[in-house]
Amino acid sequence: LAQLEQKEDRKFRIAYYQNQSGALRNAQCNVTHLLKLLYCLDRNKYNPDGNKRAKHPAGMSIPSNITDTERERLTALLPLLSQALWIEQRLYEIIQEHISNPRRKGVNDLASIDIRKTTLLPDSKYSFGFGAPTDLALPIIASYRVFLDKDYKWILPFNEFAEDFLQHLWTNYFRKYLVSEKTAGNTVGTKISRNQEIWESLYISAQSYLNQHLMQMVNSGKQESESEVTQGTKGRVQAGKKRNNSTRFLLRDSFWMGDGF
């Protein structure tokens, strides 16, 4: 966090232990919450394709003592903290925009969102005019693990897909999920953020999104290769025509000069 503050000119407000003097009591500003953000991106541990027992990090608990194995795992995930914080902050901005422009004035149609409260995020620049469950962003963040390889490196450049993918999840899945839960009368935050169905839906959507982008890259590569081949062929044909024309001119000149007899 100190490195991020210096590198990105940010200031974080984090409580590192219970009843810490001067620390905010907002749950999103707790070090345990930061660990959850990181663990959501652990595609090696939470891999539905290879680990049927721990498909998704829904309802995960953070161990009170960090073992050497956990420390090693956490160290590998730490470089992703900045992106995890960005996803959460951006999701909250999108929610703020949504409730600021409701379909019906004064009516909030999102389950677990309380427009009478406020929420503070770890980055001191961000505070929002609504209350939300601490783990609200976790299913969204977890879906991004599809874009990581086994060494926790992004398969696609994060800045190139992160915003578009988040808008895709919000428009097609998460907003509709929160609206449907509100309509059904389900407003308990923990139940909403731990619903396995939404974790699964977002994960599958991420896989589909990634596959589409990889196919586009492959097709784009093919088109570039075909274009290069076409240009190369045209170049060879044109060069051949030039050589043939040169040969004809030489033969013609030789003929008129008497070299042909």
Secondary structure, DSSP 8 states (H G I E B T S, - for coil): -HHHHHHHT--B--B-STT-TT----GGGBHHHHHHHHHTT-TTTS-TTT-SSSSS-TT----SS--HHHHHHHHHHGGGHHHHHHHHHHHHHHHHHHHHS-SSTT---STT-BTTS-EE-SBTT-EESSB--TTTTHHHHHHGGGGB-TTS-BSS-HHHHHHHHHHHHIIIIIHHHHHHHHHTT---HHHHHT-HHHHHHHHHHHHHHHHHHHHHHHHHHHHHHHHHHHHHHHHHHHHHHHHHHHHHHHHHHHHHTTTT-
